[in-house]
Amino acid sequence: MKEIARQLLEIGAVKFNPDSKNPFVFKSGIKSPIYCDNRSAYGDPDVRAMIVHALEKNAEAMWDEYDKQHDIRANVVIVGVATGAIGWGFGVASNYLDAPFAYARTEAKDHGTKQKIDGYKLTPDDKVIIVEDLISTGGSSLAAVEAVRETGAEVIGMVAIMTYNFPTAAKAFENAGVSLITLTNYTELVKVAVEEGCFTPEVGAVLDNWHNAPENWGEL
C-alpha cells in the first residue's frame, strides 16, 4: 500500500492545490485541494505493471475467498468501470487471470445498442469482480455495481487503486453489500507525502481541514 502511494507521488499523479478559490472538482461535486489522477500511471510501464499486478492479487484473493465460502471454483468475469478503470480491468483480466472482460458505464449509452455493459455479455450464472480506478463518494462505482446486478450476475466485490476514505463512501458500500479492497487510500497517501516532503505543514493543515468536512471546503 505504501509503495503504491509513493509511486503515484513520484510520477506526479497526485496534485495539490490549497487555494480554495481554485479547487479541483470531483464528479460528485466535491471541491478539493487534492486530486489523484491514476490514469497518469498508464504512461509509466513499471508503475502500470505494479498496479495491475497488485489489483490482480487482491482480485484473486477475493475470488479464492468466495470459492472457499461456497465450496466451488467459480468462473469469474472481470468488469472495469468506465472510463478510468477500463485499462486496469483489462490488464487484470488478460495479463494475469485469463478471465472474460467487460466494462460498465454508470449510464446507458445513447446510441447503438444503448447498453450499460459492453464486451463480454453477462448472464445470471456469472460471478463478477469489478475493477475501479478511484473512489470518492462511491456513487459512480456503485452505479457500475448496479449495472452489473441488472444483468442478474453476482458481484463478488470490487478492487480499486485508491479511496479518499470518506465515511459516506464506506457506508454506501456497506449498504450496497459490496466488499471493497483498495491498493492505497487518502490517509496513506498524505502520510507518504509528508515523509517525502511533498508539501509544507500549511498545506497539510489545509488537507486535514478539507478531509474533516469536504462538503464545506471551497465555499466562497
N, C-alpha and C positions, 0 to 999 in steps of 0.2 A: 504493500500500500504506500509506504513512504517513498519507495523508489519510483513508482509511477508518478506521484506528486512532484518529485524532484525533476523528472524528465520533462513533464509538462511545463514546469517553470523554465527549464533550460532552453527549450525550443521556442519560448515566447508565446506559448498557448494561453497563458494567464495574463490578463490585462488588469491594471489597477488605475482607477481614476477617482480620487477622493473628492472631486469638485461636484457637489450636489446639484449644481446648475447645469451640468453636462453629463448626466448619468448614462450608464448602459441600461437598456430596457429589455427585460426578458419577454418572451412570448406571452407569459401570463400577465404582463403589465407591470410587474415589479421593477422598480428603479433601483439600480445597484452601482456601487463603486468598484465592483469586481466582475470580470467576465472570463469564463474558461472556454476557449474555442478549441475543443478536442479535435476538430477536423484539421487543425494545423498539423497534427501528427501523421496524417495521411502522406505528407510530403517527406517525412523522415523514415527511411526504411527500417532502421534499428528500433526506433520508438514504436513505429507501427507494428512491427513483429512482436515486440514486448507486450503491447496492449492486446493484440489479438490472441496471443498465447495465454495471457492471464485471464482474458474473458473465457477462453475455451476451457481452462482448468476449472473455473467456477461453474461454467455450464455443465461440465462433465460431473462435477461433484453433486450438483443439483439433480442431474439425471440419475446418478447412482443412488442417491437418497430416495428418489421416487421409486426406483426399481426395488429397493430394499423394503420399503413400506408396503408395496403391492405384490411383492414376490413374483415379479415378471421382468423381462427385458423389453422395455417399451421402445417402439420406433419413434424417434424424436425428430421433429421438424424445427429448424431454426428460423425465426422471424425477426428481421431487423425493422426498427421504427424509422419511417421516412421523415426527413431525408438524411439527417445526420448520421444515423446508425446503419444505413444500408450497407456501406462498405465494411463496417465492423462485423455485422452479422454474416455477410457473405464470406468474410475471411474465416470466421469461426466454423461455418458450415463446410466450407470447401477445403481449407488448409489442414484441419485437424479432425473434425468429427465425421466427415464424409456423409453429411446429412442433407436431406432436401432443404431448400431455402425459399423463402418468400419475404416480401416486405409489406408492412402495414401502413396505410395512411390513417390519419385521425379523422378524415372526412373522405367520402367517396369522390373520385374524380368526376368532373362534369362533362366528360366526353367518352367516346369509345364504349367500353363495357360498364363504365361507371362503378367499378369495384373499389372496395377498400383494401383488399388483399390482392397483390399481384405476384406472379411467379408460380410456385407450387400451389395447387388447388387443395385447400384444407378440407378435411372431412371430419365428421363426428368421431371417427376412430383415431384421429391424430392427437399426439401429445406434443405440446409446443413449449419451447424455451425462447423467450423474447430477449433480444439484444438491444439495449438503448445506449445512447450517447451520454446524455446529461439530464439530470433530474432537478427541477426547482420545486414547483408546487406539486408536480406529478400529474397534472391534468392531461397533457398530451400523451404521456406514457401510458396512463390508464385508459385513455381513449383507444390506444392501439390494442390493449388487452381486451377491451370490449369488442373491437372489430374482429379479433380472433374468436372470441367466445360466440359471436353471432353466427359463425360457421358451424358451431357445435363442437369444435375442437376444445380440448382441455389445456389450459395454461398451467404448466408445472411451476413456472416462476420467471423472473426477469434478472438478467445480469446487465450491469451498466458500468461505464467508466467512472462517473463521479456523481455525487449528490451534494446539494448545498445544505443538507442537514436541517431542512425546515421541518418543525414538528407537524405542520399541516400536511406535508407530503407523507411523513411516516404514518400519520393517522389515516390518510386516504388509502395508502397501500394496505394497511391493516383492515380497513372497512371493506376493501375490494377482495380481500383474501388472497393477496398476491405476495409471494415470497420474493424478497429483493436482496441481491448481493452486489456491492459496488467495489471497484478496484481502489478508489480513494474517495475522500469526502472533503467538504469545506474545512473542517477543523484540522485535518491532517495537512491540507494544502497550505493553510495560513501558518501552521506550526513550522513547516519546512521553509516557507518563505521568510519567516523570522530568522531561522537558523542560517539561511543563505544570505541574509541582509538585503532582501529584495525591496524592502520599503522601510521608511522611518517609523519610530514609535507613534508619531502623529497619525500616519496612515493606518497603523494598527488599531488605534483608538477609533478611527472612523469606521473601520471594518467591524469592530466589536459592536459599536452603536447600531450599525446597519443590521447586522445579523440578529440582534436582540429585538428589533422592530422594523423589519424590511418594508412593511406596508406604509410606514410613515416617512421613510427616507426619500430625499429628493424633492420634497414638497417646498414650494416657494412661498 
